């Protein structure tokens, strides 16, 4: 009798192991593709690093010749921890670095700057809830709701303050509240994703509340954030993605002011590892006049 029980337990253990291996093998074909900037709605624990380098220039005013070149680098350390089915807590530690240079032999004093240094951004904490459904075949949907808060830990003076300000400017369509000095940002967002074996579409609508620690009368702003990502899988692990992000300042005193951008690139995702490489192209005329362009990348683990 005892030997029969042992054999039964062994059979159950083997079945569980084989089932786990089968699920792991199918993961790349069923799990949603992670977007570039929009949230990951997989509901898994994630540890990752996101990078973006952005370059732009400003022509010197007459009678000076040449231009001033700007570079902003951002590094975001991300951690998302699944605490229960469909519930995730998250944290983000942004860092930034900027530089300013010119090859003009004569430079106006306002452009004759020696900048900058590595600076801390705004520590971000929050949570996300997820609800998923199967719609027949391999078509699935995921609805997500998110609340995050960025506290004003960014440098606000000297070279560090310059780095943080340039980083916020360069990532304005994505999320300037990650880096902006003297700024607390509260975000409420809803995301909806549809995906199958070969494609993914994800949309986001959210509100960003910016609270400024300044002596000015205008000590707050409200931004409407919209995002749309779409991708197709070339293989079970490689996807081609395009992502549109826009942030609209809805301050009534100044009128609506929208900044937008598109990111296009490749995403690699296996059962446990992800990485991407993308090109960042601002669409707003003010940014296009500066010839702004960026390159982004990320990598990390999901489990």
Order of alpha helices (4+ residues) and beta strands (2+ residues): alpha-beta-beta-beta-beta-beta-beta-alpha-alpha-beta-beta-beta-beta-beta-beta-alpha-beta
